[in-house]
Amino acid sequence: MRLIERLSRRAKDLSSDTYALYFAARDPRVPWLAKLVAGLVVAYAFSPIDLIPDFIPVLGMLDDLIIVPLGLALALKMIPREIMDEHREAARRQLSHDNPRRWVGVVIVIGVWALIAALVIVLASCAPAP
């Protein structure tokens, strides 16, 4: 396989595993510490806020390329394999369909960011001139 194809496949696997980790974090059979780690990894992976902003060349992407896979690997070691296999299958099923709940989440996140941007603009325009 060519390098681009391997990297593309690995990125897709990371996305699917992150989604499976979301399911695992809600599973009562998963130990609480594994749930905590899984929740943190999922929150970081799906959050639009990064430790290093993406607009910074090279470094902005490095945190996503290092932190998410390392956190994912740690969480996967803490969750029993058979439980994770169940959630991987559920994630594949969900990702293979055009899930309307996923679009609702996207709309909510975009709406929150739009409200924050509007609030910043209003506050900035109301600030007294020095």
N, C-alpha and C positions, 0 to 999 in steps of 0.2 A: 504494500500500500504506500502511496505517496505521503509525504509529511503532512501536507495540507489536509488530506483525507483523514489521516490519523488524528490530527489535532481537532478537526471538525467533529469526528466521532467522540473523542474524549470530552469535548465541550458539551455535546448532547448528553453523554452519560452523566456528567457532573450536574447538569440541569435536572435530569430525571432523578438522580440520587438525592438532590437537594429537596425536590418535591416529595420523594419517598420519606425523607427525613422529617418533613412536615407532618406526614401521617404518623410516623413512629413516635414523634414527640407527644402525640395525643393518645397513644395506645397505653392502656393501664398495665400491660405486661412489661413495659419498659421501665427499668430502674429510674428513680427520680434524678440522679446525677446525669444519666444519659439523656433524660428529657431536657434538663437544663442546658447541657452542651448542644443538643440538637436544636433547641429553641433559639439559642444564641446564633448558631451557624445559619439557620434559616432566616432569622431576622436580619442578619448582616448581609446575606446573599441577596435577599429581596428588597433591601432598603435602598432608597435612592441616595442615601448619605453614606459616604465612604470615609475611612480614616485619612486617605490621601485622595483629594478630588481627581476625577478622571480627566479633567482638562489639563493637568500637569503631564507633559509628555513622558512616556515610559513609566515613570513612578506611579502615575495614576492608575495604570492597568496592573502594575505589579502586586498591589495589595489584593486585588481580586484573584490574581493568578496564584497567590501564595496562601493568603489567609483562608479563603473558602475551601480549597482542597485539603489543607492541613486540618481545619476544623471538621470537615466532612470525614476525613480518615479517623480522627479521634472519636467522633460520635459513632462511626460504624464499628469500631473496636469494642465499644461499650454496649452495643445493642446485639442481642442474640441473632445469629444468622437467619434462622427460620422466620423470625418476626420481620427482619429487614427484607427477606425475599418476598413475603406477603405484601409488604408496602411498596416494594419496587414494582410488583405486578399491578397493584392499584394505581400507582403513579403512571405507568405505561398506558393503562386503560384511559385514565383521565386526560393525559396529554395527547392521546391519539384522537380524541373527540374535540370538537370545538365547544368547550365547556363554558356555558353562559356565566357561571359563578366566577370564573377567572376574569371575565370582562368586567363584571361588577367591581371586582377588586381593583382593576386597573383604573376604572372610572373614579372610584373613591380616592385612590392615591393622587391621581391627577387633579381632582377637585380640591383636595386638601392643599396641595402645592399652589394651585391657582388662588385659593383664598388667602394663603400666607403671602403670596406675591402682591395681591391686591391690598392687603393690610399694610405691608411695608410701603407701598406706593402712596397710600392715603396718609400714613403717618409721616412720611418724608415730605409730602406736599403741605402738610399742616404745621411743620416745624417752623418756628420763627427764624427769620434771617438774622445772621450775626451782625 
